[in-house]
Amino acid sequence: MLVATPSHAEIVEKTVAIVNSELVLESDFKDLVKRIPKQGMVDESLLFDKPATSLIGNRKAQLDYLINEKILQSEIKRLNLAVTNDRVESELKEMARKNQVSEAELAKVIQQQGVSMDDYRRFLKDSIEKRSLMDAEIISKLRISDEDALNEYLKTNPNNRPSIDEFSVSHIFFNPKKGGAEASIKRAETVLGKLRSGENFENLAQQFSEDPNFSTGGALGTFKSGEFLPEIEEAISSLKVNETTPIVKSRMGFHIVKLTGKKLTTDPKFERAKDKIKAQLLENSFKRQLKNWLQTKRDESFIRINE
């Protein structure tokens, strides 16, 4: 590039590449090299899972990265997404507020990282504009459903089920500490006989249950598969609602159990992991779409490399 002066013309800057109306200058390489060791000053989403350090000493990779940046800048201008200096200052104020520091303290922290405030303002302006571009062109079009998350969960947890049984149960409990195991079994057999002759389970529970934490009707509550005493869960697994078990022995004692409700519910392990899985799927999808989008824009752009 030639810049004329009153007395002569001199080469003051080398143009390495032209991307649409954007120039990749030799000084852009020098600026990029300075940015690499400064955390967050290189947009690693444009490196596709490679670290910023992969640019060190690799001019071809640096040029590729700078071309991607220029394509973004070109698209930001085309879509009129440029932001004002006032917007940048507002963003700095918001950063200070979120970090509960003053603007002067925030500036000090930034400068301690070896970044001047002018450079950081330029970086922040670029970041806001890129974010707006990515929102408009890619992120707003991404859709990750609960079904997508479930499929990913089952892929990485093949032994888990997408849904599990949820039981509501009541019991009549016979405590072996009262006269020993044999006596408690006899009490249980007596009550089981009454139950089979048609007497009401809830009334029998009220009269005979030896559960120290007795609830009305002998209600134990609602449990998901795997959360309950395994002996009782096995005993009720084949029951229909309102049916009762024979006498069941557990580590606590002896029980007659009534299944009062049963339904399928989502595996709680999946529910706990769902948001994290969706976030990861969204990130992976964004990377794929960004790569495709950039390649499309490269194909559509005028790019001339001078070296």
Secondary structure, DSSP 8 states (H G I E B T S, - for coil): -EEE-SS-EEE---EEEEETTEEEEHHHHHHHHHHTTSTTSS-GGGTTS--GGGGTT-HHHHHHHHHHHHHHHHHHHHTT----HHHHHHHHHHHHHHTT--HHHHHHHHHHTT--HHHHHHHHHHHHHHHHHHHHHTGGG----HHHHHHHHHHH-TTS-SEEEEEEEEEEEE-TTTT-HHHHHHHHHHHHHHHHTT--HHHHHHHH---TT--GGGEEEEEETTSS-HHHHHHHTT--TT-B-S-EE-SS-EEEEEEEEEEEEE-HHHHHHHHHHHHHHHHHHHHHHHHHHHHHHHHHS-EEE--
